[in-house]
Amino acid sequence: MKKILSFVLACMLAVSCFTANANAFSADSAGPELSMVDILVTRASGSFSVSVSAGSIVGDRRELSLSKGETVQITATYSPSGSVDFGLIDSDGVFHYVNATNGSIDKSIEITKSGTYIFAVRNNSSREVKVSGYLRY
C-alpha cells in the first residue's frame, strides 16, 4: 500500500512541475492599452490555451526579446473554424501576424527588427474561439 501511495504522489509531483499559471491581457486593438483576461502559458516557449471573444485580441503580458533573423514557430488548433490571426505585437504596437481559417496553423514568423514583442491571437470571426497550441522561438 505504501509503494502505491508513494508512486501516486511521485506522479502528481512530476505533473505539477510541468505547469504554471500566468495572467494575460486583451484589447480591441493591438495597442499598448491592454486589459486583463485569462490565459495559460507554461513557459515563454511552450504551450498555451485561451478563449478569444469575437472580434477581439488576446496577448501574453510577458515581453519576448527577439533579434532580427530569429523565427517564432506557432503551432495551434482552434474551434470553431474561422479567420484567426496569430502573431507578435512589437513595441510600436504593430501586429505582425499569419492568418488561419481552417481550425489549425503551423507557421513561422521571421523577426525583421530586433526588439521586444508580445505573442497575441486575434479572432476575426463572429463567434468565440477556443485556441490551444505551442509557441517556439
C-alpha positions, 0 to 999 in steps of 0.5 A: 500500500505504501509503494502505491501511495508513494508512486501516486504522489511521485506522479502528481509531483512530476505533473505539477512541475510541468505547469504554471499559471500566468495572467494575460491581457486583451484589447480591441486593438493591438495597442499598448492599452491592454486589459486583463483576461485569462490565459495559460502559458507554461513557459515563454516557449511552450504551450498555451490555451485561451478563449478569444471573444469575437472580434477581439485580441488576446496577448501574453503580458510577458515581453519576448526579446527577439533579434532580427533573423530569429523565427517564432514557430506557432503551432495551434488548433482552434474551434470553431473554424474561422479567420484567426490571426496569430502573431507578435505585437512589437513595441510600436504596437504593430501586429505582425501576424499569419492568418488561419481559417481552417481550425489549425496553423503551423507557421513561422514568423521571421523577426525583421527588427530586433526588439521586444514583442508580445505573442497575441491571437486575434479572432476575426470571426463572429463567434468565440474561439477556443485556441490551444497550441505551442509557441517556439522561438 
